Amino acid sequence: MRSTHYYNFMKSLNKILFQFIFLLNNILMSQNSFDKEAFCTKINSNFKLSSLQSTLTEEQEKIDITYYKIEFEIDMETEQINGSVIVNGSVGINEPDTIELDFADGMIVDSIHFMGEVIAFNHENSMLKIPAPASIPGGYDFSFKIFYYGSPIATGFGSFNFDTHNNIDHVWTLSEPYGARTWWPCKDDPSDKADSVDIIITLPSEQIVVSNGILVEELDLGDGRKRYHWSERYPICTYLVSVTTYPYTVWYDEYIGLNGDTLPLEYYVYPDHYDLVYDNYLLTNDMMEVFAQKFGEYPFMGEKYGHVEFGRGGGMEHQTITSMGGYSQWLIAHELGHQWWGDLITCSSFHHIWLNEGFARFSEALWDEAYLGNEAYKEYWQNHTYYGPGTIYVENPETAGQIFNGNLTYNKAGWTVHMLRGVMGDSLFFTTLKSYANNDSLAYASATTGDFQSVCEDISNLDLNDFFQQWIYGEYYPKYSLSWQLNDLDELIVTIQQNQTWQYFHMPIELKVILSSEELFFTIDNQYQYQEYNLGVMNSIPLAIQLDPDGWILKEVEYLNSGNILPDIKNILVYPSYPNPFNPQTAFKYFVPVDLGEIQSSVRIFNLQGKLVKQINNGLVKPGLNQIEWNASGQSTGTYFIQLEANNQLFTQKIQLLK
């Protein structure tokens, strides 16, 4: 048995390591230009530890875990846990030589019991190996009880933490992606969900324990300790199992489901945060109604939903009880969305983490649309663009930074869900999401990108192979240029060219043709470098043509000069800036009608805070097409506004500088 000095040394080392990781993560988080509270707590953690890598073995693939009973006592003073885990499972025809469970080397296994007998085991390299029972043709069920103790090592995003809030003891867990093994023995892989889990925790009586599912029992042991028994009866993967303790202030609400069933909403908050979080927490009920209508009913109606505050920024979508380190509406919507996309259906491996995080990002925008309107929805996506390299599919999920990349796993993945909505249309898209959530093979289980694509194609009868290949497995985005002319028959000929070199995107594109008396809309199929489209006879010269006017495609667009054809209009016409986003230069064009003659004009550029950063006094400008260029080399990444003042009118456009 190891000495007390050894445990004290390891405990100090663990604290130093965790503090370093936490500091590093906060530094990285602070560099993100978006609202940090809108992000899961997992984004931009770039450290690499063994607990961030899958260790699924050939032997583990032969077993199916059906049940865990996790029972331990928490010693706040020594920062240790001591207890047991019952592991039930089954073996099919392909039988393993050993039953292998993930369990960190720093934890100590006292003994393992099988059918009332103590049996041999091997515990090394963070793997607990138990000799398999005698071979039984056709497979068999098994049940082991593992007794263990120790000080969990804080790895990954924390895993198991002895913390404080206002100098009061506070325990919390966050086990994604592979941190469950640091505090309980398990098959720690998202591809295998236990059918149910019981979590039984004993600790000082002033603490409240919060966990998954329903509280079965809260028992005062009469000696200064309490025992809490939580029971999760829906299938759950290991990283979604949660234990959080603190002397919380508790309050409740109630969600009424689509068919009239009721669900308790439970909120466990730091007493000093009650007034801070209350108003936004109340919106959870409204969000649930919105998401239930769009995704299908909340998937854990037989239990609860709620929030529990914990000692880390952001949030974590623990099943039925989200751990919250913030209270923004985006954060609440994001984590609630995960109850469908991440908890009900979990990515089968972290190669496919976009199925969790991209859909949760989409849930934020969907809430903006419901709460603030369609313009807020479109604005959301313009504020969450990513035009850089990398694939949404995580090719090497070995570090938190690779798995939870803020630009790819969250922003571009969210954009991809948004674009899929544009390709399919609302009716088919939301019907597909409901079908996905209720799929017999995927609901309460796990999925790959291919599984989701199959559901989309089955429901829509669309061939979406190009879409998924180019957006999930390919890089970057399309850069379009558009030009047009009227032929001798007054037919409008539109030419679209893809100017990028990395791949050509196959997308349906909406075109908006603005005439003097009406607006016409056309949807064209575009997939090649250069394509020409005849949109038919026009009754007048178009004033403008817009490509993807509602922003359904992550793209850049350049509108080319249309030869000698100039719009026959009476008012000033402003064209979209190009490129936008830009680095470091963009051009701003506007057309002055002949009837106005020479006019005075000036251009001002403001940053997001309303500060004037550039003023360009053009003086007198002539009728026709005019262009202003701005080089933003001295400016920082962010959103800016170009304001044109001409003929006693103001015209404003938003542009985005990305360095």
N, C-alpha and C positions, 0 to 999 in steps of 0.2 A: 504493500500500500504506500502511496506517495505521501511525503511529509507535508505538514501545514505550511512550511516555508515555500515549498514548490507551488502550492495553490495560491499563496499570497503573491508570489512572483508572477505567476501566470495571470492573476486577476489584474495586477498593475500593468502588465504588458498589454493585456486586452484593452484596458481603458485607454492607454496611450495610442494604440493602433486605431481604435474606434474614433477617438478625438481627431486624430490626423485625417482619417477618411472623411469624417463629418465636415472638418474645416475645408478640405480639398473640394468636397462636393458643393459647399456653400459658395466657394470662390467661383467655381464653374457655373453654378446657377446664376450668380450675380451678373455674369457676362451675357446672359440671354436678353435679347432686346424686347421680348414679349412679357406680358403680365405673368410673373412667376407663379402666382397663385392659381393660374388657370392650368398649370401643368401638374401631371402626376409627380409625386416625389421622386420618381425614378430617373427623370431626364438628366442627361449630361453628367452622369457619374462615370468617369473614365478609368477608375482604378480597376486593376485586375486581380482577382483572388480566386482561389480554387473553388469556392462555393458558387462562382458565377458560371461554371462550366458543367454541362450535362455529363453525368458519369453512368448513364443507362447501360447496363451490361447485357451480354447475351443471356445470362442466367435470369436477370430481372425481366427480360422480355417474355419469359416463359411463365411468369406468375401474374395473377390478377388480384390486386388487393381489394377487399370488399368492406373492411371495417377497421377503424382505429378507436381504441379507448385510451385517451391520454389523461393520466392522473398523476399530479405531483404537488408538492408543497414548495412554496417560495420562501426562502430565507432572505429577507431584505438586508440583514446585517452582513452576512457572509457573501451575499450575492450568488447564491447557489440554488439549484432546484434538485429535488430528490423525489423520485416516484417510479412510475411504471407505464408501459404502453402495451396494450393487447393488440396484436396484429392478426387479423383474420384474412384469409385469402384462398385462392384455388389454383390448381395446376391442371392443365389439359393433357392431351396425349403426349405432347413434347415435354417431358419431365426434366427439371433441372437437377444437377448434382448437389447444389446448395441453394438455400433460400437466402438471397442477398438483399440487405437493406442499407441505405445510406445513413451514416451516423458519424459525426465529427470525432476525430481522434482525441480531442481534448475532453470529451465526456467519458465517464467511467461506467461500464456495464458490470453490475454486480453478478447477475445470474439470468439465465433464460429457462423458462419452464414450458414444457410441452407434455400435454396429457398427464399433468400432475408430477412429472419428473423433471429434475434439473438436468439439462443437457449441455454438451460441449458447444463451444462457439469460437470464432476467431474474429478479432476486432483490430484491423490495421488498415492504413491508407484510407481512412474515413469510410470503410466498408465493413459492415457486420455480416459475417458469413455463418449460417446455421446449417448443419447437415440436413439434407432433405429426408423426410420420412421414407420408409421402404416403398419401393415402386409398386404402384397399384395400376393395373391396366385400365385405361380410360380416364386416368387422372384422379384427383382427390382434393378435398378441402383441408386446410391446416389452420391452426391457431397457436400462436406463441404469446407468452407474457414475458416482457423484458423489463427487468429492474435496473435502474440506472440513476446516476447523480452527477453533479459537476457544475462548473461555471460556464455557461454558454459563451462562446467566442463571438463577438460582434463582427460579422462579415457582411459583404454585399452592401445592402442598404441599412443594415442594422441587425437583422435577424431577431435576436432576443436581447433586449436592453434593460438594464437597471439604470434608471434615470431619476431626475427630480423635477418638480415644477413648484416654484415658490418654496423651495427647500423641503418639500414633502415627497416622500418616496413615490415613484411612478415607474411601472413596468409596461413595456410595449413591445410588440413584435412586428416585423415586416420581412417576410421570408422570400419574396420574389427576387430573383428567379429560383435560386437553389439554396435558400437559407434555412428551410425547415429542418434539414438534417443536423443543424448546429444545436438544436434543442430537443429533438425527439427522433427516434429511429423510424424510418419510413422509406418507402419507394418514392424518392423525391424527383418526380418527373410529371409534367402536366398531362402526359398522354394517358395516365392511369388514375382515375378518380375512385376514391372509396365511395361506397353506396351511402355510408353514414359515418359520423364521428361523434363521440362523446368527449367533452373536455371538462375535467373535474379538477378544481384548483383550491388548495388550502393556503391561507395567508392571514396576516394580522387583520383583526376584525374591523379596523377603521377603513380598510380598503374595500373598494367595489370592483368585482371582476366582470369584465364584459367580453363576450365571445360570440361565436357563430350560433345561429339557430335560436332555440327557445330556452329560457331559463327554467330548468326543471326543479331546482332546489337551491335555496339559500339557507344554510344551516349554521346557527351560532353554536360553536363547540363548547362554549362556557369557560374557555381557558385563554381568552384573548385572541382566539382565532375563529375564522369563518371558513366554511367550505361552500363553493359555488359549483353547480353542475349545469353546464350548458349542453344542449343536444342539437346537432345538425342532422336532419333526416333527408336532406337532398344530397345527391352526389356532389363531391367537393374534391378538388385537387389540393395537394399539400401546401402550396404557397399561399392559398387563400384561407388557411386555418390561422386564427388570430387569438391572442390573449392580451388584454389591456387592463391595467389596474390603476386606480387612483380614487380618492374620496370625491367623486364627481357630484355635481348638481345634475339631477335627472329630471327631464320633462318629456311629455308625450303628446303625440298628435295621432290622427287616424286617417288613413287613406281608404276611400270607398272605390272598390274595383269596378271594372266594366260591367260585371253582372250583379253588382250590389254587395259582393263579399267585402268584409272589412279587414284591414291589416293594421296592426299597431306600428306606429313610427316612434322610435325611441331615441332620445338625444342625451348623451352623456358628455357634459361640458365642464371645463374648469370653472369653478365658482366665480373667478374674477373675469371670465370671458362671457358670461351669460348674456349680458346686455349687448355685447359686441356681435355675437353670432345669431342672436334670436331672430331678427327680421329675415335674414337670408335663409336660415334653416327652415322657416315657415314655408318658403317657396318650394321646398322639396315635394310637398304634396301636389302642387300644381305641375311640377316637372314630371312626377310619376304619371299623372293623367295624360299629359302630352305624349310621353314615351309609350305608354300602354296603347294609346290609339294608333301610334305609328309602328311600333315593334310587335305588338301583342301584349297580353297581360303580363304584369310583373311576375317573374318566374318563380318566386318563393313565397307565394300568397299564403301558404300554410304556416309561415313563421313570422318574420318581421322584416322591417328595414330600419336603418338608423345610422347615426353618426356617433363616433366616440373620438374625442380629441386625444392626440398623442404628440410626443415630443420631437416631431420632425416636420419640416415645411412640406406643403403639398398635400397629397392624399394617397390612400391605398385602398383598393376596392375589395376588401375582405368580404366574403360572401355573407350577405344579409346585414353587415355592420361595417360601414366604411370608416377607416381611420382617417381623421382630418387634422391637418396642420394649417388650415386656412379656412376661409368662409366665403370666398367670392362665388358669385352665381355660376361662373364658368367651371370652377372647381367642383361645386356641388353637382352640376349637370354632367360633367365628365365622369365622375366616380359613380353616379347613379346609372349612367349609360353602360358602364362596365358590368352592372348586374346582369344585363342581357349579353353583352359582347365582352367576354372575358371570364364570367362566372357561369352563366347558363351554358354558353359554348366557349370553350377555352382553346386557344391555339394548341395544336398537338405537339409542337416544338417551338422554340423561340426563333426559328427561321421565319415563322409565320406570325410574329407578334403584332403585325399591322392589323390582323383580324381583331385584336383586342384594342389597341391604342388608336388606330385610324378611325374605328367606329365610335370610340369614346370622344375623340376630337370632333367628329361629325355631330355627336349628341350636343356638344356645346353650341354649335351653330344652329342646330334644330331648335334649341331652347331660345336663342336669340330671335329666330324667325317667329316662334309662337308668342314670345313676350313683347318683342319690339317691332316686329313686322319684317316684310321681305327685304327692304333696303338694308336693315341691320344684318340680315343673313348674308347678303352679298358683300356688305362691308366687312363682315367677319372673315370671309375667305380672302379678300384683298389684303387683310392684315396678317394672314397666316400663310403667305406664299413661300415657296422654296424653289429656286431655279438652279441649284447646284448639282454636283455629281452624286453618284451613289444609287444603289437600288433599294427599293422598299423591302424586298425580300432580303433578309439578313443572311448573307452568305457565310459569315463566320461568327456565330453568336457566342463569343468567348469572353467579352467584357460587357459591363453595364453600358458603356458608351456606345458599343456597337449595337446592342439589343435595343436600348432605349434612346436612340438618336432623335433629338428633338425635331430636326428638320425632316428626316426621312420617315421614321416610325410614327411620328405624330402629324406634322404639318402636311407633308406630301401625301401620306397615307390618308389623312382626312380629306384632302383635295380629291384623291382618287375615288373615295366613296361619293363625294359631291359630284364628280364628273360622271360616275356610274348612274347617279340619279338623273343627270341631264341626258345621258344616252338612252335610258329606259323610259323616262317620263315618270311622273309621280305615281300614277296608278299601278303600273307594273313594278316599279321600284319598291314601294312599301308593301305590296303584296308579296314580293320576293323576300323581303326582310322577315315578314311574319312566317312565311313558309320555312325559311332558314331556321328561325327560332323554334319552330315546332317540328322540325325534321326528326323522324324516329331514330335515325342513326347518329344525329349530331347533338340534339338537345340533351342537356345534362351530361355531355360527353365532350369530345374535342374534335377539332376540324383543321384541315389544311386549306391553303389557297385553292387547290383543285376542288376540294369539297364545296367551297362557297361558289366557285365558278360554275360547277355542275348545277347547283340549285338555281343560280341566276339564269342559266341557259334553259333549264327544264321549264321554268315558269314563263320566261319571256319568248321562247323559241328564237332567240337571237344567237348568232355565232359571235361570242365574245372573246374568242381566243386572241385576236389581235389586241384587244383592249387590255387584257390581263398581261400578255407578254410585254407590251410596250410600257405599261405604267408600273407593274409590279416587278418585273424582271429586267426591264430596260432602264435607261438613265435619261435625265434631263427632260425636255419639253419641246413642243414645236415653236418655230419662229416663222410666222407667216408674213408674206407681203401680198397686198391686194391691189389690183388695178382694174379699171373698167372702161368700156367705150360703148357707144351706140353705133350699130352698123347701118347700112343704107335702108334697112327695113324698120329702123327704130327699135331693133331688138337689143336688149342689154346683155353685153358679153362681159362676164366677170372672170378674171384670171387670178388664181391663187397659187402662190409658189411657197414651198417649204424650203427655207434657207439654211437650216441646220445641217450638220454633217454626220451626226451620231446615229440617227435612225429617222425614218419617215413615219409619221403617226397616221393611223387610220381612225378617223373620227367623223361623226356627223357634225356638220357645222351649220348653225343658223346664220343667215344673212338678213340684215334689215336694210331695205331700200327706202330712202326718204324722198318722197316726191312733194311737189308744192301743195297738193291737195289730199294726199294720203300716205300711209306707210304700208309697205308690202313686206311679207316675211317668206323666206324660202329656206328649206333645209337641204343641204347638198352633202353628198358622200365624198370625203376627201381622203386620199391615201398616198398619193404620189408626189414627186418633187414638183411637178408642174401640171396643173389641170385648168381647163377652160370650161366655163359653164354658160349656156344660153338661157337666160331667165325670161325670155319672151319679150313681146312688144310693150314699150313704156309709153304712157300718154303725155309725158313731159320729160325734160332732162332731169335726172336725179340730182337732188341737192347734196346727198351724201349716201354712202353705203357703209354699214358697220358690220364687221365680222364678229360673231358671238357677242351680241350686245348685252346679254344678261350674265356674262362671265361664267359659263359652264366649263370652260377649258382653261387649264393652266398653260399660259402661252405668252408670246409677244406678237404684236401686229404692227406692220408698217403699211401705211396707206400711200401708194405711189401716185405721182402726178398723172392725171388723166389726159395727157396730150393737150390739144387746144380746146377741149370741152370744159367750159367753166359754168358753174351753176348760175341759173337765171333767178336770182333772189334779190330781195329788197333789204335784207338785214345781214349783219355780220355773221359769218359762219366760222366756228372754231373747230379745228380738227384735233383728234387725240394726240397727245405728245408721243414721240417715238425716239428711242426705245423707252419703254416704261414697264418694269423697273429698268434702271439705267446705271451705268458706272463708266466714266464719270460725267458723260455728256448726253444731253437730250435736246431734241428740237421740238419747237412749239409753232404750229402753223395756224394762220387764220386768213379768211378770205373777206376782202372788202368789196362790196358791190359797186359797180360803176356809178349808179345813181347817187352814191354818197360823196363821190369825188375824193379829194385828199382830206384826210382827217388826222387829228392828233391822237397818238396812242402811247401808252407806256405799259411796261410789264414789271410787276413786283413778285418776288418769291419770298414766301414765309415758311418758317419751320412749324412743327406741330404745336409749339407753344405760342404761336402767333407772332414771333419775332421776325422782323424784316431782315433777310440775309442777303438780298440782291435786288437792285432797282435798275431797270433798263429803260431810259427815256428815248423812244424812237423818234420823237418829233412828228413831222408830217409824213404820213405813209400814203402811197398811191393805191388806187383800186387794183384788185387782183389778189394773187396769193402772196402772203407775207410770211416770213419765217424768222423766229428768234431762237438762238441756241444758247444753252447755259452749260458751262463747265463747272461741276461741283467738286473739283479736286480738293478744295480746302474744307469741305463740309463732311460731317459724320453720317454714317448710315442712319436712315430714318425716313419718315414721311414728310413731304414738303407740299406746298400749294403754290401753283402758278396763277397769278391774277392779272388778267388783261383789262385795262381801262381804255375804252375806245368809243368815240361818239356818245359820250355820257352814259355808257353802259359798262357793267362789270361782268367778266366771265372768269370762272375759277375752275381749275382742274387739280386733282390730286396726283402726285407723282411719288415714286419710291426709289430712293437711292440705296443700292445694295453693293457694299464693298467687300 
